[in-house]
Amino acid sequence: MGIDTIHITTTRWRPLQRGGRVVPVAWRARRGGGLIFKTTEFTAIRNCWGYLLLNFSPQHLLGHVNNVHALNLDELRTAVRRLERILYACGLIVDLRGAAVSRLDVFCDVFPPMEVSHSMPRLEGVRIPFLNKKIVYSGLTSSTFYIRNRSREACVYDKGSELVEGQHLSPNVAEGMGYAPDRTARIEIRWKNTKTIRSVFQVSSLRDLLRSQSSLRKIATAYNHVAFNLFEALQVSPGLEFPPRTRNVPATHPKKEIKRKGGPAESMPLLISFEIHNPVRSDRMRLLPSRKARGPPPIPGCEGRGCPSFRDDHSDSQPIRERLG
């Protein structure tokens, strides 16, 4: 599992100036307004409102043109530093770490027991919560399955055929690497706007994404939740492992003395160690509101079991509330 493409958006950028002159950038006109600057490592789009949109592949920045290597956190940070140097050389100064992550594509390559083309009917019957639009694009040699909504998308396609048709690998080399055409399926999950990424991963900027390993664990957990039915349709089991987190929570009661045979008593705090397998925060799982129940005001002087009933069998039908008042 790895990150395929990252899209970021920022307003904190400016052209580089050397000797009092702005370094020219080879902008080209873009359809719908704005300018575009495209290289082999990244694509920069300057829209009509002055925002800079950057999309890049960390694997391409590190020289993995086949895009089949899963990068760890240190390699992702190295790719971002390299992108900063390339932007500076092109005449752009950009605050990359403070930019908002507007799209995130995560992939996983699997090897189903049957051909990928024969798995398309099974994929068309897959149901994923909140993804309701299914599309199948048929190419010359392979097909791509999409299931999406406005903010999220999952797609399955033949990665081996893509490498061979794009002339990234020869058929013999692709088969030797394990990416034979029609035998390798790539499952990509794409989160396509800033709001969705912030709510799912609690990631607002590229700095938050690269801060610690916990961000990558959240991405892996969300990916496994969405792609679980796709794995089942392809009849593969990649070994879904939800990363456990262990916390030591001190008990509220005082310390307890532990007596050992042949030694003095030791005083140590009682710690409760448990594993959290649920990625959802506990404060978001309340089924009932925390407001107090609404009802008539309590009867003054009547609390607990000593409170008499509302009717007295040895008196008239006057309510007990009126008699106590």
C-alpha positions in Angstrom: 0.0 0.0 0.0 1.3 3.4 -0.9 0.5 7.0 -1.9 0.1 7.5 -5.6 -0.6 11.2 -6.1 -1.0 14.2 -3.8 -2.8 17.4 -4.8 -2.3 20.6 -2.8 -3.7 24.1 -2.9 -2.1 27.3 -1.5 -2.1 31.0 -1.8 1.3 31.4 -0.1 3.5 31.5 -3.2 5.3 34.0 -5.4 7.6 34.1 -8.4 11.3 34.1 -7.7 13.2 37.4 -8.2 16.9 37.6 -9.2 18.7 40.8 -9.7 15.5 42.8 -9.2 13.7 40.9 -12.1 11.1 38.2 -11.9 12.4 34.9 -13.1 10.2 34.0 -16.1 8.0 30.9 -15.8 6.9 29.1 -18.9 3.1 29.4 -18.2 0.7 28.3 -20.8 -3.0 29.2 -21.1 -5.4 26.8 -19.6 -8.9 25.9 -20.7 -11.4 27.7 -18.5 -9.0 30.4 -17.5 -5.8 30.5 -15.6 -2.3 29.3 -16.5 -0.6 25.9 -16.3 3.1 24.9 -15.9 3.8 21.2 -16.5 7.0 19.2 -16.0 7.8 15.5 -15.7 7.9 15.8 -11.9 4.8 18.0 -11.2 2.0 20.1 -12.6 1.3 23.6 -11.4 -2.0 25.4 -12.2 -2.5 29.1 -11.4 -6.2 29.8 -11.4 -8.1 33.0 -12.0 -8.2 33.8 -8.2 -4.5 33.6 -7.7 -4.5 30.1 -6.1 -1.7 27.7 -7.0 -2.7 24.1 -7.4 0.1 21.5 -7.4 -0.2 17.8 -8.1 2.8 15.5 -7.9 3.7 11.8 -7.5 6.2 11.2 -4.7 7.4 8.1 -6.5 8.2 10.0 -9.7 10.2 12.6 -7.7 12.4 9.8 -6.4 12.9 8.2 -9.8 10.4 5.4 -9.6 8.8 6.0 -13.0 6.9 2.6 -12.9 4.9 3.9 -9.9 4.8 0.5 -8.2 6.9 1.2 -5.0 5.2 1.9 -1.7 7.1 4.8 0.0 7.6 5.1 3.8 7.4 8.3 5.8 11.1 9.2 5.4 10.9 8.8 1.6 7.8 10.9 1.4 9.6 13.7 3.2 12.6 13.4 0.9 10.2 13.7 -2.1 8.7 16.9 -0.8 12.2 18.4 -0.2 13.1 17.5 -3.7 10.0 19.1 -5.0 10.9 22.4 -3.2 14.3 22.4 -4.9 12.7 21.8 -8.3 10.2 24.6 -7.8 12.9 27.0 -6.8 14.9 26.1 -9.9 11.8 26.7 -12.0 11.3 30.2 -10.5 8.6 29.5 -7.9 8.8 29.9 -4.1 6.0 27.9 -2.5 5.1 27.1 1.1 4.5 23.4 0.4 4.1 22.2 4.0 1.5 24.9 4.8 -0.5 24.0 1.7 -3.9 22.3 2.0 -4.2 18.8 0.8 -7.0 18.8 -1.7 -6.8 15.3 -3.1 -5.1 12.0 -2.0 -4.8 8.9 -4.1 -3.8 5.6 -2.3 -3.1 2.4 -4.1 -2.6 -1.3 -3.5 -1.5 -4.0 -6.0 -3.1 -7.4 -5.7 -2.8 -10.6 -7.7 -6.2 -12.3 -8.1 -6.5 -16.0 -8.9 -8.4 -15.3 -12.1 -7.8 -12.8 -14.9 -8.6 -9.2 -14.2 -10.9 -9.0 -17.2 -12.9 -12.0 -15.9 -13.3 -10.2 -12.5 -15.3 -7.3 -13.9 -18.7 -8.9 -13.6 -18.0 -9.6 -9.9 -16.8 -6.0 -9.4 -20.0 -4.6 -10.9 -22.0 -6.3 -8.1 -20.0 -4.8 -5.3 -21.7 -2.4 -2.9 -19.8 0.2 -0.9 -21.5 2.6 1.6 -21.9 6.1 0.2 -20.5 5.2 -3.2 -23.5 4.7 -5.5 -22.4 5.5 -9.1 -20.7 2.6 -11.0 -19.0 3.1 -14.4 -16.9 0.6 -16.5 -14.6 2.1 -19.1 -13.6 -0.4 -21.8 -10.2 0.1 -23.4 -8.4 -1.6 -26.3 -6.9 -4.4 -24.1 -8.4 -3.8 -20.6 -11.2 -2.3 -18.7 -11.4 0.0 -15.6 -14.1 -0.2 -13.0 -15.2 3.0 -11.1 -17.5 3.4 -8.1 -17.8 6.9 -6.9 -19.6 9.9 -5.5 -18.7 13.6 -5.5 -16.0 13.4 -2.8 -14.7 9.9 -3.0 -13.8 7.4 -5.7 -12.6 3.8 -6.0 -11.3 2.3 -9.2 -9.8 -1.1 -10.2 -7.8 -1.6 -13.3 -5.1 -3.8 -14.9 -1.8 -2.4 -13.8 0.3 -4.9 -15.8 -1.4 -3.8 -19.1 -0.9 -0.2 -18.2 2.9 -0.7 -17.7 3.2 -2.6 -21.0 1.0 -0.3 -23.1 2.7 2.8 -21.7 6.1 1.2 -22.7 7.3 1.5 -19.1 8.2 -2.2 -19.1 8.5 -4.8 -21.8 6.2 -7.8 -21.5 9.0 -10.1 -20.3 10.3 -7.7 -17.7 6.8 -7.0 -16.5 6.1 -10.7 -16.1 9.4 -11.2 -14.3 8.5 -8.4 -11.8 5.2 -10.0 -11.2 3.2 -7.5 -13.1 2.0 -9.7 -16.0 -0.8 -8.2 -18.1 -4.3 -9.3 -17.0 -2.9 -10.8 -13.8 -2.2 -7.8 -11.7 -5.0 -5.6 -10.4 -4.5 -2.2 -8.8 -7.1 -0.9 -6.4 -7.0 2.9 -5.9 -9.1 4.9 -3.4 -9.2 8.6 -4.1 -10.4 11.3 -1.6 -11.1 14.3 -3.8 -11.6 17.4 -1.7 -10.1 19.2 1.3 -13.2 18.8 3.5 -13.3 15.0 3.1 -9.6 14.6 3.8 -9.9 16.8 6.9 -12.8 14.9 8.3 -11.5 11.4 7.5 -7.8 11.8 8.4 -7.7 15.0 10.5 -5.2 16.3 8.0 -5.5 20.0 7.0 -2.1 20.6 5.4 0.9 18.7 4.0 2.7 19.3 7.2 0.0 17.3 9.1 0.3 14.5 6.6 4.1 14.2 7.0 4.3 14.9 10.7 4.2 11.4 12.1 3.5 7.8 11.3 0.0 8.0 12.8 -1.2 9.9 9.7 -0.2 7.0 7.5 -1.9 4.6 9.9 -5.2 6.5 9.5 -4.9 6.5 5.8 -4.3 2.7 5.8 -7.3 2.1 8.1 -9.6 4.2 5.9 -8.3 2.5 2.8 -9.0 -1.0 4.2 -12.5 0.0 5.2 -13.4 1.2 1.7 -11.6 -1.5 -0.3 -12.7 -4.5 1.8 -15.5 -5.5 -0.6 -13.3 -5.0 -3.6 -10.8 -7.4 -2.2 -13.5 -9.9 -1.6 -14.8 -9.5 -5.2 -11.3 -10.2 -6.5 -11.0 -13.2 -4.2 -7.8 -12.0 -2.6 -6.9 -11.4 1.0 -4.0 -8.9 1.4 -3.9 -9.5 5.2 -5.8 -6.5 6.5 -4.1 -5.4 9.7 -5.6 -2.5 11.6 -2.7 -0.9 13.4 -3.3 -1.3 17.2 -2.5 1.5 19.6 -1.7 0.7 23.2 -2.4 3.2 25.9 -1.6 3.1 29.6 -4.4 4.7 31.6 -3.8 5.3 35.3 -6.5 4.0 37.7 -8.4 6.5 39.7 -8.0 4.5 43.0 -4.9 4.9 45.1 -1.7 2.8 44.8 -1.8 -0.8 45.9 0.9 -2.5 47.9 2.2 -5.7 46.5 3.9 -8.1 48.8 6.4 -10.5 47.4 7.7 -13.6 49.1 11.0 -12.9 50.9 11.0 -9.2 50.2 9.5 -5.9 51.3 6.2 -4.6 50.1 6.4 -2.5 47.0 4.1 0.4 46.1 3.3 0.8 42.4 0.5 2.5 40.5 -2.1 0.3 38.9 -2.0 0.7 35.2 -4.7 -0.6 32.8 -3.2 -1.5 29.4 -5.6 -2.1 26.6 -5.6 -2.0 22.8 -7.8 0.3 20.8 -8.9 -1.3 17.5 -11.7 1.1 16.7 -10.5 4.0 14.5 -13.5 6.1 15.4 -13.1 8.5 18.4 -15.1 7.5 21.4 -16.6 11.0 21.8 -18.2 10.6 18.3 -19.9 7.3 19.1 -22.5 8.6 21.6 -25.9 7.3 20.6 -27.9 9.6 22.9 -27.6 13.3 23.5 -26.0 14.5 26.7 -28.9 16.8 27.6 -30.9 16.1 30.7 -34.4 14.8 30.2 -37.1 17.4 30.1 -40.2 17.1 32.3 -42.3 18.6 35.0 -40.3 20.3 37.9 -39.7 18.0 40.9 -41.9 18.2 44.0 -40.2 20.1 46.8 -39.3 18.0 49.7 -39.9 14.7 47.9 -36.7 12.9 46.8 -35.8 9.2 46.5 -37.8 6.3 47.8 -39.4 8.4 50.5 -41.5 10.4 48.1 -45.2 9.5 48.3 -47.2 8.6 45.3 -49.3 11.1 43.4 -52.5 9.6 44.8 -53.3 8.9 48.4 -55.7 6.0 48.8 -57.0 7.3 52.2 -57.9 10.8 51.0 -59.9 12.4 48.3 -58.8 12.7 44.7 -56.8 15.9 45.3 -53.3 15.6 43.8 -50.5 15.2 46.3 -48.7 18.2 44.7 -51.5 20.6 45.7 -51.6 19.2 49.3 -47.9 19.6 49.7 -48.1 23.2 48.4 
